[in-house]
Each structure stands twice: as C-alpha cells, then as structure tokens.
Amino acid sequence: MLIRQIREAIAEDNREEIIERLLKGRQERIRKGHSPGGNVPYGYRRERKTLVPHHPEATVVRKILEARQVGHSTPAIADHLNGQRLTRRNGKPWTSRGVRPVLSQRELNEKGKLHYGRVEGGNEELILAQQVALPHPACVQDSNAAINFGSW
C-alpha cells in the first residue's frame, strides 16, 4: 500500500513537470512567431510545425472580413459564401457559427499576432488581410434584411 502511494506521488510530480515543460515550450513558440500547436486556424495550413497562409482559404477570410466591415451579419456572410458555392475546410456549407471564429482571429489575420494565454508573439508572414475597422454591433444589418454585397 505504501509503495503504491509513493509511486502515485512520483507520477503526479512527473505529470506536473511535463505540463510545465509543454506550457513553456508553447509560450516560447509564440514568442518566436510560431503556432503553439492545436487546431490550425482557417486561412492557414501547417508546414513543418509552423503556420503558413493557405491562399484559397485566405481569399475566403478576406471576403469574410470585408463583408463584416461593411456591416453584414454572420448569417448573411454565411449565406453569401454558400451562394458562391464556397465550402468550409471540411466540405460542409458555411454557417454563422463557422464564420465567427474567422472574425475572432482578426489580430492574426490582419497583424500576424499570435496569443497563448498572456504571451504574445507575431509573424508578419501570417498577415492575410489589411486591417479593417469592424462596425459597432448595433450597426450590423439584420440578417433578414435585403443585402447588397457589392463587388465581393
């Protein structure tokens, strides 16, 4: 019984050390302007442990950011992308829920900034779109309203 408790204590200590090393490694990757790992954001692909722009997806990211800049709602953006027969990475149609993560990655898409907790890093090679000013949420059109998407 005592030996098992000692082994469990050692295993717990090893586990904490591993978690700490992984955290520090991810933070260092961010400081160097590299991805910390995990899911690859839409508009990018992983190439030898680093993020690089994926140009077909980057075009869609720019369309999403431009549409939001002029005040279109996420459901309207998804409908427009589906109308152009553009699909998500998994081949499924766009939804409002699929558009939101792209909009939430503005700092990465427009400035090349990466975050992991409180640690920040950047890589200008990750910039997909010029900075755009998003409208105040109160100014966003109702998704049921008639929408003119202009040239995009």
Secondary structure by P-SEA (a helix, b strand, c coil): caaaaaaaaaaaaaaaaaaaaaaaaaaaaaaacccccccccccccccccbbbbaaaaaaaaaaaaaaaaacccaaaaaaaaaaacccccccccccaaaaaaaaaacccccccccccccbbbbbcccccccbbbbcccccccccccccccccc
